[in-house]
Amino acid sequence: MVEQLAANAAEERWCDLEEAVDATPAVDPWCSGPDWVLPVASAFAPEAEPLVLEADGAGFALLARHPVQSNGDIIAGLEPLWGFAAPIIGTDLPQVSQELASWLQSQQGWDRLVLPGLPDDGDLVRTLANHLQENGQLGIAVGITRQIIDLSDGVDAWLQRRRPAFRRNLRNADRRGIEAGLSIVQLDPSASTSSDLFDRLLTIEQQSWKGQASDGIASQEMGAFYQKLIQRLSKRGRLRISVAQLDGVDVGYILGGVRNGRYRGLQLSYVQSAQHLSVSHLLQLSEIKQLCKNGVATYDMGMDMEYKRRWSDQEETSVVLVLDRT
């Protein structure tokens, strides 16, 4: 039988949730875990009611109930924004699906269920559909595509897989950076408070095109999200930050986190006055070299964007299962 846990259970049981994520095939292993899900939920959907369900040791459903004024509530994944996270995780997904379906039948006042972040191989989607179909009408939507860099065979092999023009542009950018006196410094998160780290990045961001558009970490909700994320990753020893400097002044940063040999890029920015030095490219290249030295095999660049395809080796995609209650 499924058990609905207390609202703070996802934080208290974070180790169990990470084990369940690691046991779930083909989902986003970084964003499906509490390091990502909990800061996103807190920053972007504070009004939602967390629904943390445990299915007799078989796994979890990490959901939230979102109030809707005109119709019944929407029950969706606990991560409310991008849909990277798979909300169904565990060692026995058919059991979790079956018990979720039974639990949903017992709940009143909801009209739609949205389950994002599901593997597009069809196995988990079919399992969920088989159990949920009696609750209403099912549909499938296109989910998130992420760009992935394979670092398992080192930086030189990765570079050889890039196009000649890409490699040439990197060499030219490296030369210009050296001539200008640009340096890249990897920060020690343990040497500063998470608040000081965020403020340092925000100072850079405010001088970037993102900051000038009140985007990125300079925006209110994104700022709250990244403050929580930096604090959490720093506490777990998973935070990675490097800054680019000119004459001792910060002109760019790259922010990410590492878990289980997988690096997740989180944010990258540079001041407008240093745009001619290709700071973002040099930060990316420096990070890749450091990750290879540290034995990190995978760099998840996050949501698909055209420029990321030049850096990446493969795509990982997901789908969204939608159930309209009848």
Secondary structure, 3 states (H helix, E strand, C coil): CEEECCCCHHHHCHHHHHHHHHCCCCCCCCCCCHHHHHHHHHHHCCCCEEEEEEECCCEEEEEEEECCCCCCEEEEECCCCCCCCCCEEECCHHHHHHHHHHHHHHCCCEEEEEEEEEECCCHHHHHHHHHHHHHEEEEEEEEEEEEEEECCCCHHHHHHCCCHHHHHHHHHHHHHHHHHCEEEEECCHHHCCHHHHHHHHHHHHCCCHHHHCCCHHHCHHHHHHHHHHHHHHHHHCCEEEEEEEECCEEEEEEEEEEECCEEEEEEEEECHHHHHHCHHHHHHHHHHHHHHHCCCCEEEEEECCHHHHCCCCEEEEEEEEEEEEC
